[in-house]
Each structure stands twice: as C-alpha cells, then as structure tokens.
Amino acid sequence: MNGKQQKTLKAIFTDPVSGTIAWAAIESLLSAVGCELIEGNGSRVRFAKDGMIASFHRPHPAKEAKRYQVREARDYLMKLGVTP
C-alpha cells in the first residue's frame, strides 16, 4: 500500500464521514489490499476477497464518493481486517 492509499484509508475511517474522497482513490485502496474488481452493468462494481463481496455503484456525474459509500467501504474493510 503506497502513501496515497494509506491517506485514503485514514480518511475512510475518520469521523464525521467525509464526502470529498475520490471514488477512484477508494477503488485503488481496495485493489491494493487484494480485492478483485468485478465490473457489472452500468456503474455497478463489485469487490471480492476471501469469499466476501461488496457491491457499489460508482458515483456519477461527481467523482467523489457519497458518504454512504464511504461508510460501506469502511464496513467492508473492517470485515477484511484492514484498519489504519
């Protein structure tokens, strides 16, 4: 995990939940921790690791993840045992 991904990890676990985290940074972090990216229809994307799957819609037209998406990413990372 590089420095930018570590910053993203810290931002995901910061309260109150930020609405300014770029979705691409979250995708990069999930890939760095070993998640497989599975493209779906339209903006649907899934991440899979160790039999656990998280499903998201990429935000559009904005590039920033919505607060609920950041919370879902946090929950998924905690299930995987990844914390800052």
C-alpha positions in Angstrom: 0.0 0.0 0.0 1.5 3.3 -1.0 1.3 6.6 0.8 -1.8 7.9 -1.1 -3.7 4.7 -0.4 -2.7 5.0 3.3 -4.1 8.6 3.4 -7.3 7.3 1.8 -7.6 4.6 4.4 -7.2 7.1 7.2 -9.9 9.4 5.5 -12.3 6.5 5.3 -12.0 5.8 9.0 -12.3 9.5 10.0 -15.5 10.7 11.7 -17.5 12.5 10.7 -17.6 10.7 7.3 -16.1 12.7 4.5 -17.9 13.5 1.3 -14.8 14.6 -0.5 -13.0 11.3 -1.1 -12.5 10.5 -4.7 -14.1 7.2 -5.7 -11.0 6.3 -7.8 -8.9 6.5 -4.6 -11.3 4.1 -2.8 -11.0 1.6 -5.8 -7.3 1.9 -5.7 -7.2 1.2 -2.0 -9.4 -1.9 -2.3 -7.2 -3.2 -5.1 -4.1 -2.6 -3.0 -5.5 -4.7 -0.2 -6.0 -7.6 -2.6 -9.6 -7.3 -3.7 -10.6 -8.4 -7.1 -12.5 -5.8 -9.1 -15.6 -7.2 -10.9 -17.3 -4.9 -13.4 -21.1 -5.1 -13.6 -23.7 -3.5 -15.7 -23.6 0.3 -16.0 -22.0 1.8 -12.9 -22.2 -1.3 -10.8 -18.9 -2.6 -9.5 -18.1 -5.4 -7.0 -15.0 -6.2 -5.0 -14.3 -9.7 -3.9 -11.7 -11.1 -1.4 -11.7 -14.2 0.7 -15.3 -15.1 -0.2 -16.6 -11.7 0.9 -18.2 -9.5 -1.7 -19.0 -5.8 -1.5 -21.2 -4.2 -4.2 -21.2 -0.5 -5.1 -22.5 1.9 -7.7 -19.8 4.3 -9.0 -20.9 7.8 -8.3 -21.8 9.9 -11.3 -21.6 12.6 -12.5 -19.5 13.6 -9.5 -16.1 11.9 -8.9 -16.4 11.9 -5.1 -17.9 9.0 -3.2 -21.1 9.7 -1.4 -21.0 9.5 2.4 -23.0 6.2 2.5 -20.5 4.7 0.0 -17.6 5.7 2.3 -19.4 4.1 5.3 -20.0 0.9 3.2 -16.3 0.8 2.2 -15.3 1.2 5.8 -17.6 -1.7 6.9 -16.1 -3.9 4.1 -12.5 -3.0 5.0 -13.2 -3.8 8.7 -14.7 -7.2 7.7 -11.4 -7.9 5.8 -9.4 -6.9 8.8 -7.9 -3.7 7.2 -7.8 -0.7 9.5 -5.5 2.3 9.7 
